[in-house]
Amino acid sequence: MPEIEPQTQTELEAAVFRRLVSHLRGRTDVQNIDLMNLAGFCRNCLSNWLKDAADEKGVALTKDESREAVYGMPYAEWKALHQKEASPVQQAGFAASQAKDH
């Protein structure tokens, strides 16, 4: 990658983050457990990372606010609309992926 000035680098990274969040908002068929099983992170991870970054900068951002920033709506509303009960296969995959991480 060519050398990019820091401000431009930050703007590019922010654009990528916004595009990823937009993509995940549109893919409500993909459950968080599927993301965790395949990629090792999910929407909740993104919202936690956003909150961590805000905390590091001294920006007041609650967990609920960071989740709403990622989900595009309150988390409870997203869960009610889109979250399904995890299947035994999904649960087994999650357990296996967690065992690998530890």
DADA-V503044 format. One record per residue. N is the residue number from 1. RES is the residue in one small letter. PHI is phi in whole degrees, -180 to 180 (none if undefined). Layout:
# DADA-V503044
n:N res:RES phi:PHI
n:N res:RES phi:PHI
This chain:
# DADA-V503044
n:1 res:m phi:none
n:2 res:p phi:-67
n:3 res:e phi:-68
n:4 res:i phi:-124
n:5 res:e phi:-65
n:6 res:p phi:-54
n:7 res:q phi:-64
n:8 res:t phi:-65
n:9 res:q phi:-58
n:10 res:t phi:-63
n:11 res:e phi:-65
n:12 res:l phi:-66
n:13 res:e phi:-63
n:14 res:a phi:-64
n:15 res:a phi:-64
n:16 res:v phi:-64
n:17 res:f phi:-60
n:18 res:r phi:-62
n:19 res:r phi:-68
n:20 res:l phi:-62
n:21 res:v phi:-62
n:22 res:s phi:-61
n:23 res:h phi:-62
n:24 res:l phi:-67
n:25 res:r phi:-64
n:26 res:g phi:-79
n:27 res:r phi:-105
n:28 res:t phi:-67
n:29 res:d phi:-71
n:30 res:v phi:-88
n:31 res:q phi:-79
n:32 res:n phi:-58
n:33 res:i phi:-63
n:34 res:d phi:-65
n:35 res:l phi:-61
n:36 res:m phi:-62
n:37 res:n phi:-65
n:38 res:l phi:-91
n:39 res:a phi:-118
n:40 res:g phi:81
n:41 res:f phi:-152
n:42 res:c phi:-145
n:43 res:r phi:-60
n:44 res:n phi:-64
n:45 res:c phi:-60
n:46 res:l phi:-57
n:47 res:s phi:-67
n:48 res:n phi:-67
n:49 res:w phi:-66
n:50 res:l phi:-63
n:51 res:k phi:-64
n:52 res:d phi:-58
n:53 res:a phi:-65
n:54 res:a phi:-63
n:55 res:d phi:-60
n:56 res:e phi:-62
n:57 res:k phi:-92
n:58 res:g phi:75
n:59 res:v phi:-93
n:60 res:a phi:-73
n:61 res:l phi:-148
n:62 res:t phi:-82
n:63 res:k phi:-60
n:64 res:d phi:-62
n:65 res:e phi:-66
n:66 res:s phi:-68
n:67 res:r phi:-67
n:68 res:e phi:-64
n:69 res:a phi:-63
n:70 res:v phi:-85
n:71 res:y phi:-80
n:72 res:g phi:82
n:73 res:m phi:-168
n:74 res:p phi:-57
n:75 res:y phi:-58
n:76 res:a phi:-60
n:77 res:e phi:-67
n:78 res:w phi:-60
n:79 res:k phi:-60
n:80 res:a phi:-63
n:81 res:l phi:-82
n:82 res:h phi:-127
n:83 res:q phi:-81
n:84 res:k phi:-109
n:85 res:e phi:-63
n:86 res:a phi:-69
n:87 res:s phi:-75
n:88 res:p phi:-58
n:89 res:v phi:-65
n:90 res:q phi:-63
n:91 res:q phi:-63
n:92 res:a phi:-65
n:93 res:g phi:-62
n:94 res:f phi:-66
n:95 res:a phi:-61
n:96 res:a phi:-66
n:97 res:s phi:-69
n:98 res:q phi:-69
n:99 res:a phi:-64
n:100 res:k phi:-65
n:101 res:d phi:-75
n:102 res:h phi:-114
